[in-house]
Amino acid sequence: MLTERVPALVAAGGAEWEARALRSLEADGIVVVKRCVDLADLLGSASTQTAGVAVVDGELPGLDADAVMRLLRDDVRCVAVGGETEQLLRLGVVHVHPSGEADGLGAAVRAAASHDLVLDPEPEVTGGLEVRGVAGRVVAVHGPAGAPGRTTLAIALAAEHARRGSPAVLLDADPHGGTVAQHLGVLDEVSGLLAAARLVNAGALDAAGFARCRRVVSDHLEVLTGLPRPDRWVEARPGVLDAVLERAAEVGDVVVDTGFSLEDETELGRSLSRNQLTLDAVAAADHVVAVGSAEPPGLARLARTLVELRDLAPVPVTVVVNRMRDSLGWSRRDIVGMVEGYVRPAGVVFVPEDRATTDRALVTGRSVVELGDSPLRQAVAELRALVLPDPPAAAGSGSRVRRPSAGRGRWRCRRP
């Protein structure tokens, strides 16, 4: 009796087990439709729906929960060879085969092909932000290289705004690998930004789709997590952030944590600019917060950034001088004079050095405003009053529409 032949894709990434595996698969009646060179090639081949199983190296660059989900949506089950078994199974891989054993791989592929795909419905949305009848404001938080504290302050600004009862969306748009999720203790491996980007590319970023991309942090604060790895910036093509910001502004005021560089690499002859996310965020902002640190190198970098922002963003710019301390030997008046030599800021806010509070926020996965009253929190409140002031009572009465319930779930394999 003839055994039914099973079509499969292979993406070994140059792993040493590939030759042995190909012989074993052929002997077991597995037809290798294509040997893919990398993950992008695999995902593209899977979209043709010519195979039902993908055999991948467990350490293939880019293999994550999002990639496995894309395979499942194309009706392709994933079998990994080698790698961390528990981690791969959490990603949605059907089976993990030892890299040193070619025998039995064909049987594993055949078994995977028989697994049914089921759709786990998303739970009914009972909380989260609502779509509003008025558009929210967009604040881009930018800072130069040198770790001036941009992400910490962006999170604190959004959290302080939400703490006062205003709906806020915190968006991580750092193309060099943002850390908003890590700061807040969000361990979801799926990037909210990339999930939204795919919906934009498919013309499907509606209110329900965008709701699925966000994570609830508190009653009035939601976050759209950033890139899981810096090399995935190419997946957020030009124009994506504009569409995402438009959706985000429907549910609240938006605070965007940007990257450190404002250089447009397309001017150097490149087809794409890694910094496009940052440039788009600054261009779309109603207000820009420029963050610099108070020591001499930090102020020098801040001065260069202010010149760049002056040419890029014809919107109000509020300057934040972070980690201000008396031991530096200059006064606030001195620094304000330096800043005003480059731009006319909407305001200058000094944030005191408070390493103990920021360390406690990091290790507990919270914002600094959640840790009780302190000079640091008071400075954040001052910043919020400048860039996201409470609107007049009459202006805040826009009609609200209840956010639609999520209509799609998450694909997984069900074993027979």
C-alpha positions as CSV (number, residue, x, y, z in Angstrom):
1,M,0.0,0.0,0.0
2,L,1.4,3.4,-1.0
3,T,2.0,5.9,1.7
4,E,0.5,9.3,1.0
5,R,3.3,11.8,0.2
6,V,3.4,15.0,2.4
7,P,4.7,18.3,0.9
8,A,7.0,20.2,3.2
9,L,9.2,23.3,3.3
10,V,12.7,23.2,4.9
11,A,14.5,26.2,6.4
12,A,17.6,24.9,8.0
13,G,19.6,28.1,7.9
14,G,22.8,26.2,7.0
15,A,22.5,23.9,10.0
16,E,24.7,20.7,9.9
17,W,21.6,18.4,10.2
18,E,20.1,19.5,6.9
19,A,21.7,16.9,4.6
20,R,20.8,14.0,7.0
21,A,17.3,15.3,7.4
22,L,16.7,15.6,3.7
23,R,17.6,11.9,3.2
24,S,15.4,10.9,6.0
25,L,12.4,12.9,4.8
26,E,12.8,11.5,1.3
27,A,12.9,7.9,2.6
28,D,9.7,8.5,4.6
29,G,7.8,9.9,1.7
30,I,8.0,13.6,2.5
31,V,8.3,15.8,-0.6
32,V,10.5,18.8,0.1
33,V,8.8,21.5,-2.0
34,K,11.5,24.1,-1.4
35,R,14.6,24.6,0.7
36,C,14.3,28.1,2.0
37,V,17.3,30.3,2.6
38,D,15.9,32.2,5.6
39,L,12.8,33.0,7.5
40,A,11.5,35.6,5.0
41,D,11.9,33.1,2.2
42,L,10.0,30.5,4.3
43,L,7.1,32.9,5.1
44,G,6.8,33.9,1.4
45,S,6.8,30.2,0.3
46,A,4.2,29.3,3.0
47,S,1.9,32.0,1.6
48,T,1.7,30.0,-1.7
49,Q,0.1,27.2,0.3
50,T,2.0,24.4,-1.5
51,A,3.0,22.7,1.7
52,G,1.4,21.8,5.0
53,V,4.5,21.5,7.2
54,A,7.6,23.6,7.7
55,V,10.8,21.9,9.0
56,V,12.9,24.7,10.6
57,D,16.1,25.0,12.6
58,G,15.1,25.7,16.2
59,E,17.6,28.6,16.2
60,L,16.6,30.1,12.9
61,P,17.1,33.8,13.1
62,G,13.8,35.6,13.4
63,L,11.8,32.6,14.5
64,D,9.3,33.9,17.1
65,A,5.7,33.6,18.0
66,D,4.7,36.0,15.3
67,A,6.5,34.0,12.6
68,V,4.9,30.7,13.8
69,M,1.5,32.4,13.8
70,R,1.9,33.6,10.2
71,L,2.8,30.0,9.2
72,L,-0.3,28.7,10.9
73,R,-2.5,31.3,9.2
74,D,-1.2,29.9,5.9
75,D,-2.2,26.4,7.1
76,V,1.5,25.4,7.7
77,R,2.4,23.6,10.9
78,C,5.9,24.1,12.2
79,V,8.4,21.3,13.2
80,A,11.7,22.5,14.7
81,V,15.0,20.6,14.7
82,G,17.1,21.4,17.7
83,G,16.7,24.4,20.0
84,E,15.1,24.9,23.4
85,T,12.1,22.6,23.4
86,E,9.9,24.4,26.0
87,Q,10.5,27.8,24.4
88,L,9.7,26.5,20.9
89,L,6.5,24.8,22.1
90,R,5.4,28.1,23.7
91,L,5.9,29.8,20.3
92,G,3.4,27.4,18.8
93,V,5.8,24.8,17.2
94,V,4.1,21.4,16.9
95,H,7.1,19.2,17.5
96,V,10.8,19.6,18.4
97,H,13.1,17.0,17.0
98,P,16.6,16.4,18.4
99,S,19.2,17.8,15.9
100,G,21.4,14.8,16.2
101,E,18.7,12.3,15.2
102,A,17.6,12.1,11.6
103,D,15.5,8.9,12.2
104,G,11.9,9.7,13.1
105,L,11.8,13.2,11.6
106,G,9.6,12.0,8.7
107,A,7.1,10.5,11.1
108,A,7.0,13.7,13.1
109,V,6.3,15.7,9.9
110,R,3.6,13.3,8.9
111,A,2.0,13.5,12.4
112,A,2.2,17.3,12.3
113,A,0.4,17.4,8.9
114,S,-2.5,15.6,10.5
115,H,-2.9,18.1,13.3
116,D,-6.1,20.2,13.0
117,L,-5.9,23.9,13.2
118,V,-8.4,25.5,15.6
119,L,-9.1,29.1,16.4
120,D,-8.9,30.1,20.0
121,P,-11.4,33.0,20.3
122,E,-10.1,36.1,22.1
123,P,-11.9,36.7,25.4
124,E,-14.6,39.3,25.3
125,V,-13.2,42.7,25.8
126,T,-14.6,44.0,29.1
127,G,-12.1,46.8,29.7
128,G,-9.6,48.9,27.9
129,L,-9.9,52.3,26.2
130,E,-12.9,53.3,24.2
131,V,-13.0,55.0,20.8
132,R,-13.7,58.6,21.4
133,G,-15.4,61.2,19.3
134,V,-12.5,63.6,19.5
135,A,-8.9,63.0,18.3
136,G,-6.2,62.8,21.0
137,R,-3.0,64.7,21.1
138,V,0.3,63.2,20.0
139,V,3.5,63.9,22.0
140,A,6.8,62.6,20.7
141,V,9.5,62.1,23.3
142,H,12.9,62.3,21.7
143,G,16.5,62.3,23.0
144,P,19.9,61.9,21.6
145,A,22.4,59.1,22.1
146,G,23.9,58.6,25.5
147,A,20.9,57.2,27.5
148,P,19.5,60.5,28.7
149,G,16.4,58.8,30.2
150,R,14.1,59.2,27.3
151,T,12.2,55.9,27.7
152,T,11.8,56.3,31.5
153,L,10.3,59.8,31.0
154,A,8.0,58.8,28.2
155,I,6.6,56.0,30.3
156,A,6.3,58.4,33.3
157,L,4.6,61.0,31.2
158,A,2.0,58.6,29.9
159,A,1.5,57.0,33.3
160,E,1.0,60.4,35.0
161,H,-1.5,61.4,32.3
162,A,-3.4,58.2,32.9
163,R,-3.3,58.5,36.7
164,R,-5.2,61.7,36.4
165,G,-8.0,60.0,34.6
166,S,-7.1,60.8,31.0
167,P,-7.0,57.9,28.5
168,A,-3.4,57.5,27.1
169,V,-1.7,55.2,24.6
170,L,2.1,54.7,25.1
171,L,3.7,53.7,21.8
172,D,7.2,52.3,21.4
173,A,8.6,53.5,18.1
174,D,12.3,53.2,18.7
175,P,13.7,51.6,15.5
176,H,16.9,50.6,17.3
177,G,15.1,48.2,19.7
178,G,12.9,49.9,22.2
179,T,12.6,48.8,25.8
180,V,9.1,50.1,26.9
181,A,7.8,46.5,27.3
182,Q,10.8,45.5,29.5
183,H,10.4,48.7,31.6
184,L,6.8,47.8,32.3
185,G,7.3,44.1,32.8
186,V,5.4,43.1,29.6
187,L,6.7,39.7,28.6
188,D,4.5,39.1,25.6
189,E,6.9,38.0,22.7
190,V,4.6,39.5,20.0
191,S,5.3,43.1,19.0
192,G,2.2,45.3,19.1
193,L,3.8,47.7,16.6
194,L,4.6,44.9,14.1
195,A,1.2,43.4,14.6
196,A,-0.4,46.8,13.8
197,A,2.0,47.2,10.8
198,R,0.8,44.0,9.3
199,L,-2.8,45.1,9.6
200,V,-1.9,48.4,8.0
201,N,-0.2,46.5,5.1
202,A,-3.4,44.4,4.7
203,G,-5.7,47.4,4.9
204,A,-7.3,45.9,8.0
205,L,-6.3,48.2,10.8
206,D,-9.8,48.9,12.1
207,A,-10.7,49.7,15.7
208,A,-11.1,46.0,16.7
209,G,-7.8,45.1,15.1
210,F,-5.9,47.9,16.8
211,A,-7.4,46.9,20.1
212,R,-5.9,43.4,19.8
213,C,-2.5,45.0,19.2
214,R,-2.5,46.9,22.5
215,R,-1.8,45.7,26.0
216,V,-3.6,47.1,29.0
217,V,-1.3,48.5,31.7
218,S,-3.8,50.3,33.9
219,D,-7.4,51.6,33.9
220,H,-6.5,54.5,31.6
221,L,-3.2,53.4,30.0
222,E,-2.5,51.0,27.2
223,V,0.8,50.2,25.5
224,L,1.8,49.3,22.0
225,T,5.0,47.4,22.4
226,G,7.9,48.0,20.0
227,L,10.3,45.9,17.9
228,P,11.4,42.6,19.5
229,R,14.8,43.0,17.8
230,P,16.5,45.9,16.1
231,D,16.9,44.1,12.8
232,R,13.1,44.0,12.3
233,W,12.8,47.7,11.6
234,V,12.3,47.0,7.9
235,E,8.9,45.5,8.7
236,A,7.6,48.9,9.7
237,R,7.5,50.5,6.2
238,P,7.1,54.3,5.6
239,G,3.6,55.4,6.3
240,V,2.8,52.7,8.8
241,L,3.3,54.9,11.8
242,D,1.0,57.6,10.5
243,A,-1.9,55.0,10.2
244,V,-1.1,53.6,13.7
245,L,-1.0,57.1,15.3
246,E,-4.3,57.9,13.7
247,R,-5.9,54.9,15.3
248,A,-4.2,55.5,18.6
249,A,-5.4,59.1,18.8
250,E,-9.0,57.8,18.5
251,V,-8.8,56.2,21.9
252,G,-6.7,58.7,23.8
253,D,-3.7,61.0,23.9
254,V,-0.6,59.4,22.5
255,V,2.9,59.4,24.0
256,V,5.5,58.1,21.5
257,D,9.0,56.9,22.6
258,T,11.2,57.5,19.6
259,G,14.7,56.6,18.6
260,F,17.9,58.7,19.2
261,S,18.7,59.6,15.6
262,L,17.0,62.1,13.3
263,E,19.2,61.4,10.3
264,D,17.3,60.6,7.1
265,E,19.3,57.9,5.5
266,T,17.4,58.1,2.2
267,E,19.4,61.3,1.6
268,L,22.5,59.1,1.5
269,G,21.1,57.1,-1.4
270,R,19.5,54.3,0.6
271,S,16.0,53.1,-0.3
272,L,14.8,53.0,3.3
273,S,15.8,54.9,6.4
274,R,16.1,53.0,9.7
275,N,15.1,56.3,11.4
276,Q,11.9,56.7,9.5
277,L,9.8,55.7,12.5
278,T,11.4,58.5,14.6
279,L,11.1,61.0,11.7
280,D,7.4,60.1,11.2
281,A,6.7,60.4,14.9
282,V,8.3,63.8,15.2
283,A,6.5,65.0,12.0
284,A,3.1,63.8,13.3
285,A,3.5,65.2,16.8
286,D,1.5,68.1,18.2
287,H,4.3,68.6,20.8
288,V,7.8,67.3,21.0
289,V,9.6,66.7,24.3
290,A,13.4,66.8,23.9
291,V,15.3,65.0,26.7
292,G,18.9,65.6,27.6
293,S,21.0,64.8,30.6
294,A,22.5,67.6,32.7
295,E,26.2,66.7,32.5
296,P,28.4,68.4,29.9
297,P,28.3,65.6,27.2
298,G,24.6,65.3,27.6
299,L,24.0,69.1,27.2
300,A,26.2,69.1,24.1
301,R,24.2,66.3,22.5
302,L,21.0,68.1,23.5
303,A,22.1,71.3,21.8
304,R,22.7,69.5,18.6
305,T,19.3,67.7,18.9
306,L,17.5,71.1,19.4
307,V,19.0,72.4,16.2
308,E,17.8,69.3,14.3
309,L,14.3,69.6,15.8
310,R,14.1,73.3,15.0
311,D,14.5,72.4,11.3
312,L,12.2,69.3,11.4
313,A,9.3,70.1,13.6
314,P,7.4,73.4,13.4
315,V,5.6,72.5,16.7
316,P,6.2,73.4,20.3
317,V,9.2,71.8,21.9
318,T,9.5,71.4,25.6
319,V,13.0,70.6,26.9
320,V,13.6,68.2,29.7
321,V,17.0,68.3,31.5
322,N,17.3,65.0,33.3
323,R,19.4,64.0,36.3
324,M,19.9,67.6,37.4
325,R,22.1,67.8,40.5
326,D,24.0,70.5,42.4
327,S,27.3,68.8,42.1
328,L,27.6,69.7,38.4
329,G,28.3,73.3,39.3
330,W,25.9,75.3,37.2
331,S,22.5,76.7,37.8
332,R,19.1,76.2,36.1
333,R,19.4,79.7,34.8
334,D,22.7,78.8,33.1
335,I,21.1,75.8,31.3
336,V,18.0,77.8,30.3
337,G,20.2,80.4,28.8
338,M,22.1,77.7,26.8
339,V,18.8,76.2,25.6
340,E,17.4,79.5,24.5
341,G,20.5,80.1,22.5
342,Y,19.3,77.4,20.1
343,V,15.5,77.4,20.3
344,R,12.6,79.2,22.0
345,P,11.2,76.3,24.0
346,A,7.6,76.0,25.2
347,G,9.2,75.3,28.5
348,V,12.2,73.8,30.3
349,V,11.6,71.2,33.0
350,F,14.4,70.0,35.3
351,V,14.2,66.4,36.5
352,P,16.3,65.7,39.6
353,E,18.7,62.8,39.9
354,D,16.9,60.0,41.8
355,R,18.6,56.7,41.1
356,A,16.9,54.9,43.9
357,T,13.4,55.5,42.5
358,T,14.3,54.8,38.9
359,D,16.0,51.5,40.0
360,R,13.0,50.5,42.0
361,A,10.7,51.2,39.0
362,L,12.9,49.1,36.7
363,V,13.1,46.0,39.0
364,T,9.4,46.1,39.7
365,G,8.2,46.8,36.1
366,R,6.4,50.0,37.0
367,S,6.6,53.7,36.1
368,V,8.3,56.1,38.5
369,V,4.9,57.9,39.2
370,E,3.5,54.7,40.8
371,L,6.1,54.7,43.6
372,G,4.7,57.5,45.7
373,D,5.3,61.2,45.9
374,S,8.8,62.4,45.2
375,P,10.7,65.3,43.5
376,L,11.0,63.1,40.5
377,R,7.2,62.6,40.3
378,Q,6.6,66.3,40.8
379,A,8.8,67.1,37.9
380,V,6.9,64.6,35.7
381,A,3.7,66.3,36.8
382,E,5.1,69.6,35.8
383,L,6.0,68.2,32.4
384,R,2.6,66.7,31.9
385,A,1.0,70.1,32.7
386,L,3.0,71.7,29.9
387,V,2.6,69.2,27.1
388,L,-0.8,67.5,27.9
389,P,-2.7,70.0,30.0
390,D,-6.3,69.2,30.9
391,P,-8.6,70.6,28.3
392,P,-11.4,73.0,29.3
393,A,-14.5,71.1,30.6
394,A,-16.6,72.1,27.6
395,A,-14.0,70.8,25.1
396,G,-13.8,67.4,26.6
397,S,-17.4,66.3,26.0
398,G,-16.9,64.4,22.7
399,S,-19.2,61.5,22.1
400,R,-17.9,58.0,22.8
401,V,-18.5,54.8,21.0
402,R,-17.9,51.5,22.8
403,R,-14.9,49.7,21.4
404,P,-15.9,46.6,19.3
405,S,-15.1,43.3,20.7
406,A,-12.1,41.5,19.2
407,G,-13.4,39.3,16.4
408,R,-10.4,37.1,15.7
409,G,-8.5,34.8,17.8
410,R,-5.2,33.0,17.8
411,W,-4.4,29.9,15.7
412,R,-3.0,26.8,17.3
413,C,-2.7,23.1,16.4
414,R,-4.9,20.5,17.9
415,R,-3.5,17.1,18.1
416,P,-5.7,14.2,16.9
